[in-house]
Amino acid sequence: MKKISLLTINLCLALFSIAQNCIPDQNISDPGIYPEFLDTATVGVSYEHTLQILAIKDTMVTIANQTATADVDSVVLEEILGLPNSFSYSCEPARCTFTWQSVGCAKLSGNPTAAEVGEHPLSIVITSHARLGSLLFPTKDTITDFTLVVQDTNLSFIEDLAFSGLIISPNPSSSNHVLVNSRQICNSYYLLDPRGNRVKNHSLNSSKSFELDLEGLAPAIYTLVVQQADKQYYRRLVRL
């Protein structure tokens, strides 16, 4: 009887996880949207990226020319503007209604096409419902901190630089030069713009560190590809 009960519980948990649009990370305690940057999408490669969302607990409202602190009942994600045609989003909770009491999430997914290559600035439209006594203050706002980049480059044979112990500093950067350090010897590198075009290409003298010149490059999200021994690795570089 106990075995049957355990099997039933496990089956229910499995079905619940499948039914969820994304899995909220309840370890997050600071209000906001995480991570700060979206993963780059590649043409022909199925894309999924999860944003973790924790609403604020209270906010300032103005009534009769006086400001007061109001509790936030909920924050509703109304829509995400600017997504390419092949992309969509879903939320957990399913109605995209978030509170300060628990973390929710929104999953972006799509199958990027060649026609969608480039940068897609997103506008995340939200409505905050703040309550002061019996009064409810719905306030609409637009978050414009996120850009989805679709690149026309097949990086499926390249590994993420995070596994090679490579560090880019500073990143993001508004400087014309960034420093790249690695635990492994680097033989060469090239830099791809959001459309997959090479904008920098340089050979290295078996070095574990080098300076990357960003002068003349427009603000965008670039991809740094480094050759180490018989493998290539990549990592995103944000130019402010």
URHUWO-V515797 format. One line per field, one symbol per residue. ss: DSSP state (h for helix, s for strand, l for the rest). phi: phi as a letter, one per 20 degrees, with the letter a starting at -180 (. if undefined). burial: I if it has 9 or more other C-alpha atoms within 8 Angstrom, else O. Layout:
ss = ???
phi = ???
burial = ???
//
This chain:
ss = lhhhhhhhhhhhhhhhhhhllllllllllllsssllllllsslllssssssssslllssssssllsssssssssssssssslllllssssssllllsslllllssssssssllhhhlsssslssssssssssllssssssssslllssssslllllllsshhhhllssslllslllsssssssssssssssslllllssssssssssssssssllllllsssssssssllsssssssssl
phi = .ffffffffffffffffffffbdfefffcegqdcffceffecgndgdbbddeccffebbecdblmcebedfefacdefadenfggedbbbccffelddceebfdbcdebacfdffdfpecfddeeccedeccmeeddfcebcecedcedddecedfedeffgedmecdbebfbdeeccddcbfdfdeabbddegenefdbbbedeldebbddedfnefgadddeddecldcdccbfceee
burial = OOOOOOOOOOOOOOOOOOOOIIIIOOOOOOIOIOOOOIOIIIIOOIIOIIIIIIIIIIIOIOOOOOOOIIIIIIIIIIOIOOIOOOIIOIIIIOOIIIIIOOIIIIIIIIIIIOOIIIIIIIIIIIIIIIIIOOOOIOOOOOIOOIIIIIIIOOOOOIIIIOOIIIOIIOIIIOOOIIIIIIOOIIIIIIIIIIIIOIOOIOOIOOIIIOOOOIOOOOOIIIIIIIIIOOOIIIIIIIIO
//
